[in-house]
Amino acid sequence: MLAIISSFIIGGAIGITMKDKLFGSESQKEDKQREVDSLYAENEKFSKRNKEMKRQIEDLLSELNKVRKQAKIHDDENENLEDDLDKAKKELKDLRLQNEELVCKLKEYRTACEMQEIEITKLKEGMNI
């Protein structure tokens, strides 16, 4: 963009300068014509370079948009994975609590069974007497 503006400014300044110089002698006119031709050629080079840079910028912007889309997809996937991880952690915590409750109940049942075995043994001994 800057190259285009600078090439137009340079071209305009050169055009004004050339106009003033062209009203001189024939040899000056030839020199000035060569200079004008040289400036036009240089201006054309700048114009081509500017077009190429515009194309490169468009390509880079397109690539940037692709990368942004991929980054958004990866962010969404990452959020989904984090949600899954949080769910798994909660489920694990719940399962651990259930396990602790079951262990406590199992201890209670064992104790109750041991007490009943002792009672059964005492009853058997009492009957054998």
Phi, psi and omega in degrees: 000315180294324180294321180295311181298315181294324179292324177292320179295314179298316180298318179295315180297320179294319180299317179294316179298319181294322180300315180295322183283334183290342180277008180274204184286173183296317179293323177294323179296319179295316178299317181292324179295318176298318179295318178297315179300318179297317179293321177297318179297317179295319178297320178296320177298316178298320180297315178297316180297320179296317178298318179296319179294322177299316179297317179297320179297316178299317178298316180294320177295320178297315178297320178299317178297319177299315181295321178297318178298316179297320179297320178296317178299315180295322177297316179298316179297320179297318178298318178298317179296320178295320177299315178299319179296316178299318178298317180295320178297317179296316179298318178298317179298315178299318180294323177296318178297316178299319180298316179298318178297317180294322178297316178298315179297319179298318178298318179298315179297319179297314179299316179298317179297317179298319179296319179293323177297318178297317179297317179298317179298316179296319179295319179296317180294322179293330180280330182280346183289000000 
